[in-house]
Amino acid sequence: MPRATTGKVHHKRREKVLKDVQGFYGARKNLFRTAKDARRKALQNSYKDRRRRKRDFRALWIIRINAAARLNGISYSRLIAGMEQAGITMNRKLMADLAVSDPNAFAQIVNAVKEKVS
């Protein structure tokens, strides 16, 4: 018995894959075989990049904290070590937000760290 390629199930699967790849470039959006590979690769990348996003945001927060800390005369590493010694517990996301939105509050934290360290 030959393999059916025009049935309802096959057509639905093809439609589903082609719907997922709308907006892709070139043949990746309208040739089924190419679209299958493009969709598989896109799903792999989306899984991988959900994890990478967390790394990227942490790196961004560290860059912002470092820039604000240097404006206040201390390096990032000394600030973090000093905060630990001073018993100030604050996550990097919150510190980066403070550095951007409220520089005076950030400066107070830096001054508290400088007093404790020296």
N, C-alpha and C positions, 0 to 999 in steps of 0.2 A: 504494500500500500504506500503510495507516494506521500511525501510530507506536505501538509497543507500550509500554504503561505498567504492565503487570501481570506482566511476565516475571521470571525468576529474578535476572537482573543488576540490574534496576531495584529489585527488592525488597531485595536485599543492600545496594545503595548507600543506600537509604532507611534500612534498619536501622542501618547504620554511622553515618550522620549523626545519627540520633536517639539512638544509644548515646552518642555524643560529647557531646550536649547534655543528658544527664540531670542534673537538679539546677538547671538554669537556671530563671528566673522566668517564670511565665505561659505564653503561647503559644509562647515560644521553646523550650520543651522538648518540645512534642508536635505542632506543625504543621510539616510538612516544609519548606515555603517559608520560613517565619520562622526555623526551626531552621538552615537552610543559611546564611542571612545571619548569624545569631548565632554560628555555629561559625567562619565566615570571620573575623568581627571578633575573636573570642576568640583565634584563631590569630595574627592580626596583633598583638594586644596582647601575647601571650605572647612573640613574637619581639622586640618593641620593649622589653618590660620585662626581658628577659634582659640587654639592654645597659644599661638604666637601673639595674638592681641594682648594677652595678659602680660607677656614679656615686654612688648612695646610700650604699654602704658607705664609699667614700672620704670623703664628706662627714661621715659618722658618726665615722670615725677622727679626722678633723681637729678636730671638735668636742670629742672626748674628750681629745685631746692639748692643745688650747688650754685647756680647763678645768683640767687637771692642771698645765700650765705656769704658769698664772696663780696657782694655789695656791703655786707655788714662786717667784713674783715675777718672771716674765718672760712676754712675749707669745708667741704661736705663731710669728709671722713672725720675731721676733728669735731664737727658739729654732732654727728651721730654718736661718736664715742663719748662726747661730753654729755649728751642727753641721757645716755645710759648711766653714766656716773651720777648725774644730777637726779636720776629717778624720774625723768620726764618720759612718759610712754605716749607716743603719738605715731600713727602710721604715716607712711610716705605720701599717700593720697591726700590726706588731710593737710599735711605740711605743705605740699605743693599748692594746694588750693589757698592756704593762708598766704604763702609767698606771693601769689598772683593777686588775690583779692584784698588782702589786708596786710600790707608790708609792715605797718607799725606793730601789729601783734607778733609777726614773725621776728621783728627786731627785738621785741621783749624776750622772746624765747631764746634768741641768740645771746642776749645780754645775761640772762639767767645762767646759760651754759658757760659763758666766759667767766662769770663770777665763781661758779662752782669749780671750774677747771684750774683757775689760777689762785 
